[in-house]
């Protein structure tokens, strides 16, 4: 996972009992995905692990990609470690902190990677819409962070903020995938090195 961008408000239903039941299912689904990631992902398999019927899961979430999107959105809404970043922290440093937190929940990191893969397929519109919108929000928010840091003298001024935003996201997501495949990959250290390059300083030694 990368650092969270602002998410749209969670959908509200007409009936309080239905909303509560949907949230209960979602809470259990998050626990399941946090433990086992997105292996053997099907609505029927997830329903069995969550402890509900396939019909109930379909009723509240409609399709597999809709469920996965809601699980990931809900996990992002939940508070993290609360670690405070310095005011001059670059986007790469923010991503590094997120990377450190993500190591504790590899199942949800795997879920995010699954959503990215699903977004490239035409038959998963919910995943495609979610990932495309998330990237757009992240690029916009990170680019503004870069502009602010450039104005305050904390980041190199010869860099295009929009390209920096795209590069930081690509670096974080790519390193995350490598870490899932080989946990010896030091995601956090690589982003710390990128932070040094963006600031124009000497990359930290290993």
C-alpha atoms as an extended CHARMM CRD file, in Angstrom:
* protein
*
       206  EXT
         1         1  UNK       CA              0.0000000000        0.0000000000        0.0000000000  PROA      1               0.0000000000
         2         2  UNK       CA              0.9870000000        3.5070000000       -0.5410000000  PROA      2               0.0000000000
         3         3  UNK       CA              0.1940000000        6.5620000000        1.6810000000  PROA      3               0.0000000000
         4         4  UNK       CA             -3.5160000000        7.1900000000        1.7260000000  PROA      4               0.0000000000
         5         5  UNK       CA             -5.1640000000        9.8490000000       -0.3760000000  PROA      5               0.0000000000
         6         6  UNK       CA             -8.5050000000       11.2650000000        0.6810000000  PROA      6               0.0000000000
         7         7  UNK       CA            -11.2500000000        8.7260000000        0.0630000000  PROA      7               0.0000000000
         8         8  UNK       CA            -14.8810000000        9.4220000000       -0.7730000000  PROA      8               0.0000000000
         9         9  UNK       CA            -17.2970000000        9.0120000000        2.1400000000  PROA      9               0.0000000000
        10        10  UNK       CA            -18.4900000000        5.4860000000        2.7840000000  PROA      10              0.0000000000
        11        11  UNK       CA            -21.8820000000        4.6650000000        1.2400000000  PROA      11              0.0000000000
        12        12  UNK       CA            -24.9150000000        5.0130000000        3.4790000000  PROA      12              0.0000000000
        13        13  UNK       CA            -27.9250000000        2.7190000000        3.2310000000  PROA      13              0.0000000000
        14        14  UNK       CA            -31.5210000000        3.3730000000        4.1240000000  PROA      14              0.0000000000
        15        15  UNK       CA            -31.8060000000        0.8000000000        6.8970000000  PROA      15              0.0000000000
        16        16  UNK       CA            -29.6190000000        0.9420000000       10.0410000000  PROA      16              0.0000000000
        17        17  UNK       CA            -29.6840000000       -2.8370000000       10.5220000000  PROA      17              0.0000000000
        18        18  UNK       CA            -28.5110000000       -3.3600000000        6.9680000000  PROA      18              0.0000000000
        19        19  UNK       CA            -25.7010000000       -0.8390000000        7.4120000000  PROA      19              0.0000000000
        20        20  UNK       CA            -24.6110000000       -2.5070000000       10.6470000000  PROA      20              0.0000000000
        21        21  UNK       CA            -24.6800000000       -5.9700000000        9.0740000000  PROA      21              0.0000000000
        22        22  UNK       CA            -22.6670000000       -4.7830000000        6.0780000000  PROA      22              0.0000000000
        23        23  UNK       CA            -20.0750000000       -3.2300000000        8.3980000000  PROA      23              0.0000000000
        24        24  UNK       CA            -19.8870000000       -6.4210000000       10.4490000000  PROA      24              0.0000000000
        25        25  UNK       CA            -19.1660000000       -8.4520000000        7.3100000000  PROA      25              0.0000000000
        26        26  UNK       CA            -16.6060000000       -5.8770000000        6.1890000000  PROA      26              0.0000000000
        27        27  UNK       CA            -14.8030000000       -5.9760000000        9.5470000000  PROA      27              0.0000000000
        28        28  UNK       CA            -14.5200000000       -9.7610000000        9.3630000000  PROA      28              0.0000000000
        29        29  UNK       CA            -13.3720000000       -9.6160000000        5.7430000000  PROA      29              0.0000000000
        30        30  UNK       CA            -10.5760000000       -7.2070000000        6.6760000000  PROA      30              0.0000000000
        31        31  UNK       CA             -9.3600000000       -9.6450000000        9.3510000000  PROA      31              0.0000000000
        32        32  UNK       CA             -9.3960000000      -12.4770000000        6.8090000000  PROA      32              0.0000000000
        33        33  UNK       CA             -7.4730000000      -10.5240000000        4.1620000000  PROA      33              0.0000000000
        34        34  UNK       CA             -4.9730000000       -9.1650000000        6.6780000000  PROA      34              0.0000000000
        35        35  UNK       CA             -4.0900000000      -12.7620000000        7.6090000000  PROA      35              0.0000000000
        36        36  UNK       CA             -4.1140000000      -14.5460000000        4.2890000000  PROA      36              0.0000000000
        37        37  UNK       CA             -4.0060000000      -11.8760000000        1.6020000000  PROA      37              0.0000000000
        38        38  UNK       CA             -5.8800000000      -12.4340000000       -1.6450000000  PROA      38              0.0000000000
        39        39  UNK       CA             -5.0740000000      -16.1040000000       -2.1720000000  PROA      39              0.0000000000
        40        40  UNK       CA             -7.9240000000      -18.2810000000       -3.4860000000  PROA      40              0.0000000000
        41        41  UNK       CA             -9.9860000000      -15.1650000000       -3.9900000000  PROA      41              0.0000000000
        42        42  UNK       CA            -13.5990000000      -15.8410000000       -4.8910000000  PROA      42              0.0000000000
        43        43  UNK       CA            -16.7970000000      -14.6140000000       -3.2950000000  PROA      43              0.0000000000
        44        44  UNK       CA            -17.7230000000      -18.1470000000       -2.2820000000  PROA      44              0.0000000000
        45        45  UNK       CA            -14.3330000000      -18.8290000000       -0.6490000000  PROA      45              0.0000000000
        46        46  UNK       CA            -14.3530000000      -15.4680000000        1.1320000000  PROA      46              0.0000000000
        47        47  UNK       CA            -17.9150000000      -15.9960000000        2.3490000000  PROA      47              0.0000000000
        48        48  UNK       CA            -16.8970000000      -19.3120000000        3.8950000000  PROA      48              0.0000000000
        49        49  UNK       CA            -13.8970000000      -17.7840000000        5.6700000000  PROA      49              0.0000000000
        50        50  UNK       CA            -15.8620000000      -14.7480000000        6.8570000000  PROA      50              0.0000000000
        51        51  UNK       CA            -18.6550000000      -16.9770000000        8.1110000000  PROA      51              0.0000000000
        52        52  UNK       CA            -21.5490000000      -15.7380000000        5.9890000000  PROA      52              0.0000000000
        53        53  UNK       CA            -23.4860000000      -17.1430000000        3.0710000000  PROA      53              0.0000000000
        54        54  UNK       CA            -22.4740000000      -16.4810000000       -0.5170000000  PROA      54              0.0000000000
        55        55  UNK       CA            -25.8750000000      -14.8340000000       -1.0230000000  PROA      55              0.0000000000
        56        56  UNK       CA            -25.2650000000      -12.4090000000        1.8540000000  PROA      56              0.0000000000
        57        57  UNK       CA            -21.8820000000      -11.3850000000        0.4690000000  PROA      57              0.0000000000
        58        58  UNK       CA            -23.3660000000      -10.8600000000       -2.9850000000  PROA      58              0.0000000000
        59        59  UNK       CA            -26.2720000000       -8.8680000000       -1.5190000000  PROA      59              0.0000000000
        60        60  UNK       CA            -24.0570000000       -6.3880000000        0.3100000000  PROA      60              0.0000000000
        61        61  UNK       CA            -21.1510000000       -6.0830000000       -2.1320000000  PROA      61              0.0000000000
        62        62  UNK       CA            -22.4090000000       -7.1890000000       -5.5430000000  PROA      62              0.0000000000
        63        63  UNK       CA            -19.1900000000       -8.5000000000       -7.0670000000  PROA      63              0.0000000000
        64        64  UNK       CA            -15.7190000000       -9.6720000000       -6.0900000000  PROA      64              0.0000000000
        65        65  UNK       CA            -13.9470000000       -6.4780000000       -7.1000000000  PROA      65              0.0000000000
        66        66  UNK       CA            -16.5390000000       -4.3460000000       -5.2650000000  PROA      66              0.0000000000
        67        67  UNK       CA            -15.8390000000       -6.3240000000       -2.0890000000  PROA      67              0.0000000000
        68        68  UNK       CA            -12.0710000000       -6.0400000000       -2.4780000000  PROA      68              0.0000000000
        69        69  UNK       CA            -12.3170000000       -2.2950000000       -3.0780000000  PROA      69              0.0000000000
        70        70  UNK       CA            -14.4370000000       -1.8090000000        0.0480000000  PROA      70              0.0000000000
        71        71  UNK       CA            -12.1090000000       -3.9570000000        2.1600000000  PROA      71              0.0000000000
        72        72  UNK       CA             -9.1290000000       -1.8760000000        1.0630000000  PROA      72              0.0000000000
        73        73  UNK       CA            -10.9600000000        1.4270000000        1.5370000000  PROA      73              0.0000000000
        74        74  UNK       CA            -12.0100000000        0.4290000000        5.0460000000  PROA      74              0.0000000000
        75        75  UNK       CA             -8.4820000000       -0.6550000000        5.9500000000  PROA      75              0.0000000000
        76        76  UNK       CA             -7.1820000000        2.7660000000        4.8310000000  PROA      76              0.0000000000
        77        77  UNK       CA             -9.7220000000        4.5640000000        7.0060000000  PROA      77              0.0000000000
        78        78  UNK       CA             -8.4320000000        2.8700000000       10.1100000000  PROA      78              0.0000000000
        79        79  UNK       CA             -5.7440000000        4.7120000000       12.0830000000  PROA      79              0.0000000000
        80        80  UNK       CA             -2.1440000000        3.6450000000       11.6270000000  PROA      80              0.0000000000
        81        81  UNK       CA              0.7000000000        4.0230000000       14.0380000000  PROA      81              0.0000000000
        82        82  UNK       CA              0.1310000000        7.7480000000       14.3730000000  PROA      82              0.0000000000
        83        83  UNK       CA              3.8150000000        8.3900000000       13.7270000000  PROA      83              0.0000000000
        84        84  UNK       CA              4.3750000000       12.0970000000       13.2370000000  PROA      84              0.0000000000
        85        85  UNK       CA              6.3400000000       13.2840000000       10.2320000000  PROA      85              0.0000000000
        86        86  UNK       CA              8.5170000000       16.4080000000       10.3040000000  PROA      86              0.0000000000
        87        87  UNK       CA              7.0050000000       19.3960000000        8.4760000000  PROA      87              0.0000000000
        88        88  UNK       CA              9.7010000000       19.1900000000        5.7910000000  PROA      88              0.0000000000
        89        89  UNK       CA              9.1050000000       15.4910000000        5.0850000000  PROA      89              0.0000000000
        90        90  UNK       CA              9.1710000000       14.7710000000        1.3710000000  PROA      90              0.0000000000
        91        91  UNK       CA              6.5950000000       12.5180000000       -0.3350000000  PROA      91              0.0000000000
        92        92  UNK       CA              9.2290000000        9.7830000000       -0.5540000000  PROA      92              0.0000000000
        93        93  UNK       CA              9.7240000000        9.9670000000        3.2130000000  PROA      93              0.0000000000
        94        94  UNK       CA              5.9590000000        9.7460000000        3.7690000000  PROA      94              0.0000000000
        95        95  UNK       CA              5.8710000000        6.6390000000        1.5870000000  PROA      95              0.0000000000
        96        96  UNK       CA              8.8010000000        5.1910000000        3.5620000000  PROA      96              0.0000000000
        97        97  UNK       CA              6.8460000000        5.4950000000        6.8170000000  PROA      97              0.0000000000
        98        98  UNK       CA              3.8630000000        3.7850000000        5.1730000000  PROA      98              0.0000000000
        99        99  UNK       CA              6.1550000000        1.0160000000        3.9110000000  PROA      99              0.0000000000
       100       100  UNK       CA              7.3680000000        0.3470000000        7.4370000000  PROA      100             0.0000000000
       101       101  UNK       CA              3.7780000000        0.0840000000        8.6910000000  PROA      101             0.0000000000
       102       102  UNK       CA              2.7480000000       -2.1360000000        5.7800000000  PROA      102             0.0000000000
       103       103  UNK       CA              5.2680000000       -4.8280000000        6.7260000000  PROA      103             0.0000000000
       104       104  UNK       CA              2.9790000000       -5.6960000000        9.6400000000  PROA      104             0.0000000000
       105       105  UNK       CA              0.0110000000       -6.3990000000        7.3200000000  PROA      105             0.0000000000
       106       106  UNK       CA              1.3670000000       -8.1710000000        4.2240000000  PROA      106             0.0000000000
       107       107  UNK       CA             -2.0650000000       -9.6030000000        3.4530000000  PROA      107             0.0000000000
       108       108  UNK       CA             -3.5320000000       -6.1540000000        2.8070000000  PROA      108             0.0000000000
       109       109  UNK       CA             -0.4420000000       -5.1890000000        0.8020000000  PROA      109             0.0000000000
       110       110  UNK       CA             -1.1060000000       -8.2290000000       -1.3650000000  PROA      110             0.0000000000
       111       111  UNK       CA             -4.7460000000       -7.1880000000       -1.6810000000  PROA      111             0.0000000000
       112       112  UNK       CA             -3.6790000000       -3.7690000000       -2.9750000000  PROA      112             0.0000000000
       113       113  UNK       CA             -1.4580000000       -5.4310000000       -5.5770000000  PROA      113             0.0000000000
       114       114  UNK       CA             -4.3620000000       -7.6520000000       -6.6110000000  PROA      114             0.0000000000
       115       115  UNK       CA             -6.5890000000       -4.6130000000       -7.1000000000  PROA      115             0.0000000000
       116       116  UNK       CA             -3.9200000000       -3.0300000000       -9.2990000000  PROA      116             0.0000000000
       117       117  UNK       CA             -3.8050000000       -6.1460000000      -11.4600000000  PROA      117             0.0000000000
       118       118  UNK       CA             -7.6020000000       -6.3560000000      -11.6560000000  PROA      118             0.0000000000
       119       119  UNK       CA             -7.7910000000       -2.6840000000      -12.6880000000  PROA      119             0.0000000000
       120       120  UNK       CA             -5.9880000000       -3.5490000000      -15.9200000000  PROA      120             0.0000000000
       121       121  UNK       CA             -8.8100000000       -5.9010000000      -16.9510000000  PROA      121             0.0000000000
       122       122  UNK       CA            -12.0250000000       -4.6760000000      -18.5660000000  PROA      122             0.0000000000
       123       123  UNK       CA            -14.2420000000       -7.0380000000      -16.5620000000  PROA      123             0.0000000000
       124       124  UNK       CA            -13.4220000000       -5.4410000000      -13.1950000000  PROA      124             0.0000000000
       125       125  UNK       CA            -14.9100000000       -1.9210000000      -13.4360000000  PROA      125             0.0000000000
       126       126  UNK       CA            -15.0180000000       -1.2870000000       -9.6690000000  PROA      126             0.0000000000
       127       127  UNK       CA            -11.3050000000       -2.0190000000       -9.2810000000  PROA      127             0.0000000000
       128       128  UNK       CA            -10.4540000000        0.0080000000      -12.3940000000  PROA      128             0.0000000000
       129       129  UNK       CA            -12.4130000000        3.0310000000      -11.1970000000  PROA      129             0.0000000000
       130       130  UNK       CA            -10.9980000000        2.8340000000       -7.6710000000  PROA      130             0.0000000000
       131       131  UNK       CA             -7.3390000000        2.4480000000       -8.6820000000  PROA      131             0.0000000000
       132       132  UNK       CA             -7.5280000000        5.0990000000      -11.4320000000  PROA      132             0.0000000000
       133       133  UNK       CA             -9.1600000000        7.6100000000       -9.0890000000  PROA      133             0.0000000000
       134       134  UNK       CA             -6.7120000000        6.7930000000       -6.3020000000  PROA      134             0.0000000000
       135       135  UNK       CA             -3.6850000000        7.3410000000       -8.5290000000  PROA      135             0.0000000000
       136       136  UNK       CA             -5.1480000000       10.6460000000       -9.7430000000  PROA      136             0.0000000000
       137       137  UNK       CA             -5.7330000000       11.8690000000       -6.1780000000  PROA      137             0.0000000000
       138       138  UNK       CA             -2.2800000000       10.7730000000       -5.0620000000  PROA      138             0.0000000000
       139       139  UNK       CA             -0.5710000000       12.4680000000       -8.0040000000  PROA      139             0.0000000000
       140       140  UNK       CA             -2.4470000000       15.6900000000       -7.3200000000  PROA      140             0.0000000000
       141       141  UNK       CA             -1.8020000000       15.7250000000       -3.5600000000  PROA      141             0.0000000000
       142       142  UNK       CA              1.8620000000       14.7010000000       -3.8570000000  PROA      142             0.0000000000
       143       143  UNK       CA              2.5140000000       17.2610000000       -6.5960000000  PROA      143             0.0000000000
       144       144  UNK       CA              1.1660000000       19.9680000000       -4.2840000000  PROA      144             0.0000000000
       145       145  UNK       CA              3.3900000000       18.7240000000       -1.4500000000  PROA      145             0.0000000000
       146       146  UNK       CA              6.3550000000       18.9770000000       -3.7970000000  PROA      146             0.0000000000
       147       147  UNK       CA              5.4660000000       22.5580000000       -4.7620000000  PROA      147             0.0000000000
       148       148  UNK       CA              5.1550000000       23.5380000000       -1.1010000000  PROA      148             0.0000000000
       149       149  UNK       CA              8.5190000000       21.9550000000       -0.2380000000  PROA      149             0.0000000000
       150       150  UNK       CA             10.1610000000       23.6280000000       -3.2190000000  PROA      150             0.0000000000
       151       151  UNK       CA              8.8450000000       27.0200000000       -2.1320000000  PROA      151             0.0000000000
       152       152  UNK       CA             10.1350000000       26.4810000000        1.4110000000  PROA      152             0.0000000000
       153       153  UNK       CA             13.5700000000       25.4470000000        0.1440000000  PROA      153             0.0000000000
       154       154  UNK       CA             13.3680000000       21.8130000000        1.3060000000  PROA      154             0.0000000000
       155       155  UNK       CA             13.2620000000       20.1960000000       -2.1270000000  PROA      155             0.0000000000
       156       156  UNK       CA             15.1050000000       20.7240000000       -5.3880000000  PROA      156             0.0000000000
       157       157  UNK       CA             13.4350000000       23.3620000000       -7.5380000000  PROA      157             0.0000000000
       158       158  UNK       CA             14.5500000000       21.8990000000      -10.8720000000  PROA      158             0.0000000000
       159       159  UNK       CA             12.0790000000       19.0090000000      -10.5940000000  PROA      159             0.0000000000
       160       160  UNK       CA              8.6330000000       18.8650000000      -12.1750000000  PROA      160             0.0000000000
       161       161  UNK       CA              6.1650000000       18.2820000000       -9.2850000000  PROA      161             0.0000000000
       162       162  UNK       CA              3.7970000000       16.1500000000      -11.3710000000  PROA      162             0.0000000000
       163       163  UNK       CA              6.6220000000       13.8950000000      -12.5720000000  PROA      163             0.0000000000
       164       164  UNK       CA              8.0120000000       13.6130000000       -9.0460000000  PROA      164             0.0000000000
       165       165  UNK       CA              4.5590000000       12.5210000000       -7.8470000000  PROA      165             0.0000000000
       166       166  UNK       CA              4.3220000000        9.8410000000      -10.5380000000  PROA      166             0.0000000000
       167       167  UNK       CA              7.8800000000        8.6580000000       -9.7970000000  PROA      167             0.0000000000
       168       168  UNK       CA              7.3270000000        8.3930000000       -6.0320000000  PROA      168             0.0000000000
       169       169  UNK       CA              4.1250000000        6.3800000000       -6.5170000000  PROA      169             0.0000000000
       170       170  UNK       CA              5.7970000000        4.1050000000       -9.0730000000  PROA      170             0.0000000000
       171       171  UNK       CA              8.8130000000        3.5660000000       -6.8230000000  PROA      171             0.0000000000
       172       172  UNK       CA              6.7090000000        2.7660000000       -3.7660000000  PROA      172             0.0000000000
       173       173  UNK       CA              4.3190000000        0.4030000000       -5.5410000000  PROA      173             0.0000000000
       174       174  UNK       CA              7.0960000000       -1.3150000000       -7.4810000000  PROA      174             0.0000000000
       175       175  UNK       CA              9.2140000000       -1.8330000000       -4.3780000000  PROA      175             0.0000000000
       176       176  UNK       CA              6.1560000000       -3.1090000000       -2.5670000000  PROA      176             0.0000000000
       177       177  UNK       CA              5.6220000000       -5.7870000000       -5.2280000000  PROA      177             0.0000000000
       178       178  UNK       CA              9.2900000000       -6.8000000000       -5.0510000000  PROA      178             0.0000000000
       179       179  UNK       CA              9.0450000000       -7.0640000000       -1.2450000000  PROA      179             0.0000000000
       180       180  UNK       CA              5.9920000000       -9.3380000000       -1.5330000000  PROA      180             0.0000000000
       181       181  UNK       CA              8.0040000000      -11.6600000000       -3.7590000000  PROA      181             0.0000000000
       182       182  UNK       CA             11.2270000000      -11.4100000000       -1.7540000000  PROA      182             0.0000000000
       183       183  UNK       CA             11.0640000000       -9.9700000000        1.7510000000  PROA      183             0.0000000000
       184       184  UNK       CA             14.8140000000       -9.2230000000        1.7490000000  PROA      184             0.0000000000
       185       185  UNK       CA             14.0930000000       -6.2190000000       -0.5010000000  PROA      185             0.0000000000
       186       186  UNK       CA             14.4450000000       -3.1340000000        1.7150000000  PROA      186             0.0000000000
       187       187  UNK       CA             11.4850000000       -1.0530000000        0.5740000000  PROA      187             0.0000000000
       188       188  UNK       CA             11.9920000000        1.6010000000        3.2540000000  PROA      188             0.0000000000
       189       189  UNK       CA             15.7310000000        2.0720000000        2.6220000000  PROA      189             0.0000000000
       190       190  UNK       CA             15.2010000000        2.4680000000       -1.1260000000  PROA      190             0.0000000000
       191       191  UNK       CA             12.6080000000        5.1870000000       -0.5270000000  PROA      191             0.0000000000
       192       192  UNK       CA             14.9560000000        6.8870000000        1.9250000000  PROA      192             0.0000000000
       193       193  UNK       CA             17.5680000000        6.9550000000       -0.8270000000  PROA      193             0.0000000000
       194       194  UNK       CA             15.0080000000        8.4620000000       -3.2160000000  PROA      194             0.0000000000
       195       195  UNK       CA             14.2340000000       11.0970000000       -0.5890000000  PROA      195             0.0000000000
       196       196  UNK       CA             17.9120000000       12.0870000000       -0.5210000000  PROA      196             0.0000000000
       197       197  UNK       CA             18.0260000000       12.3470000000       -4.3100000000  PROA      197             0.0000000000
       198       198  UNK       CA             14.9340000000       14.5740000000       -4.3800000000  PROA      198             0.0000000000
       199       199  UNK       CA             16.5040000000       16.8600000000       -1.8060000000  PROA      199             0.0000000000
       200       200  UNK       CA             19.7150000000       17.0130000000       -3.7940000000  PROA      200             0.0000000000
       201       201  UNK       CA             21.8290000000       15.5390000000       -1.0390000000  PROA      201             0.0000000000
       202       202  UNK       CA             24.0240000000       12.4820000000       -0.8990000000  PROA      202             0.0000000000
       203       203  UNK       CA             22.0450000000        9.2030000000       -0.7140000000  PROA      203             0.0000000000
       204       204  UNK       CA             22.3980000000        7.4960000000        2.6890000000  PROA      204             0.0000000000
       205       205  UNK       CA             24.9680000000        4.7030000000        2.8680000000  PROA      205             0.0000000000
       206       206  UNK       CA             23.7800000000        1.1370000000        3.5050000000  PROA      206             0.0000000000
